[in-house]
């Protein structure tokens, strides 16, 4: 019986190690916080103020990128919180502007973080009063809120920049995949069971 327990324990630990290493080699789910240093903020209905602030996070799956490291909508999740605005990828208009690629990373160093990301948000509707642009890159990016004015025919008459700030990405954080967590918990469970049985 003791021999069987040892075999089961060893099998569980090997499965855990192999599963986690295979998961790590196949790709990773990565999260990075998004920061903005808002340098200019005129009156706006969203309560966006000047100063450094965390404005959200981006999570992406390196498995879902193409060979060039480009991530498409299904591979990226964006949670943006600027002033009273709460936005996600579902609110973005990038595809409308013929920009289907929303983010990308260096395919030779996929775990170093995003190299770029561009999203545009119409606030709100087909003739928006405001347009928010989020641009992030490894050499610097920006957050821009424009107020849009229309003429009597519905054409754009004027655009005023009312918020501007520089954006940066935080450190890379790895998000454990569910399969890796299950394997790890199974291995820990076997270790606990062995300790209890030994007493």
N, C-alpha and C positions, 0 to 999 in steps of 0.2 A: 504493500500500500504506500509506504514511504517513497519507494522508487517511482511509482506512478505520479505522486504529487510533485516530485522533483522534475519529472519529464514534462508535466503540464505547466509548471512554473517556467521552465526553460523555454518551452514552446511559446508561451505568452509573451515573455520578454523579447524573444527573437522576432515575433510577429509585430510587436510594438515598434521595435527599432527599425525593422525593414519597412514597415508601413510609413513611419514618419520620414525616413530617408527617401523613400520613393515619392512621397508627397512633396518633399522639399525639392527633389530633382526635377519633378514634372513642372513645377511652377509655384507661384505663391499668390496669396491674396494680401495686398499691401494697402496700408492706410497712411495718409499724410494730412496733417492739419494745414489749413490755409490761413495766413496772416496778411493783414493789410495795414499799412501806415497811411491813414487818410490825411493828406496834406491840405486839402481844400474841401469844405462842405458848406455850400450855400443852403438857404432854407429849402427843405424838401419834406414831402408828406410822410416819408418813411423813417424820420428821426435819425438819419445817418449823421454821425458827428465826427469831428476831426480827432486824430490821435491814433496810436497803435492799438490794434485789436485783433482777436481771432475771429474770423468770419465764417468758419465752417471746416469741412474736411472732404477729402476725396478718397474713395476706396476703389481699387482696381485689381483685376485678376490677370496676371501675366500669361496664363494659359490661353486667354482669349485674344491675345495680340497677334497680328500677322508677322511675317518674317522681318519686316522693317521696324517692328516695335510699335506700330500704330494700333491704338485701341478704338473700337467703335462703341456706339451707345450701349450695347448690351454688356460690354466689359467694364463699364465705369459707373460708379454711383457717386453722386454729388449731393452733399447736404450743405446748403449755403444759408447763413443767418446774418443779414446785414441790416442794422437798425431793426425795424419791425418786419422786414421781409424774410420769409422762410421759403426758400426755393430749392428745387431738386432738378434732376435731369428731365423730368416730365414737363417742366415749365420752360425748357430751353428751346431756342429757335435756330440752333446751329444748322440743322438739316435744311430748313427753309432757305438759308443763305448759302446753300451749296457748299457747306462745310461738314461733310459727314464724319470726318475724322475729328474727334474732340480732344484726344490726348495721345501722347506717345512717350516712349522711353528708349534708351539706348539698348538695342537688342543684344549687345555684347556685355552689358552690365545691367541686366533687368531688375536687380534688387537695389539699385542705387537711388531709385525714385523717379518721378516724372521729369521729362525734359521740357514738355510743353503741354498746355491745355487752354482751349479757347471756348468760351460759351457766351451766347447772347440771349438776353431775356427781354421780351416785349412786355411792358407793364401798362396796360393789359389790352389784349385784343389785336385786331388787324391794323388799326390805326392807333397805336399806343401813345399815351401822353409822355411816357418815360421809357427809355431803353437802357438796360444795365448790361455792360460788357465786362466779362471777367477774362483776363488774359494772364496766364502764368507761364513762365519759362525759367530754365535753369540760370539764365543770365539776367533775370528780372522781368517783372510784368506789371500790369496795372489793373485797377478797378475804376470804371468810369460810368457815371450816371448822367445821361443826357435828358433834358426836357425838350419835347418836340412840339412845335406849333404848326398848324395847318392853315392853308388859305381856304377861301370859300368853295373851291373846287375839290378840296380834299388832298391837294398836293402839299408837300412839306414846304412851309414858308421859312421856318428858322429852327435852328437847333442850338440850345444853350447847354454848356457843360456846367453841371451844378455840384458834382462830387468827383474828386479825383484822388487816387492814392496808389502807392506802389504795393505790389503783392509779392509774397514769398511763401515757400512751402516748408513745413516742419520736417523733423526727422522721420525716417521710414519706420513704421511699426508693422510687424507681421501679424496677420489675423489667422489664428489656427483654423484649419479646415475641419469640419465635423468628423470626417473619417479618422483623422489623426488623433482627435480628442478621444474618440471611442476606443481606439487601440491603446492609447496611453492609460485611460481609466481601467481598461480590462487588465493590463499589466499590473497596475497598482492594486487592483482588487485581489489578484492572485497573491501578491506579496503580503497584503493584510491577512488574507485567509491563512497563509502559511504561518505567519506569526501567531495568530490565534490558535491554530492547531498545535503549534509547538508548545504552548503553555499548559 
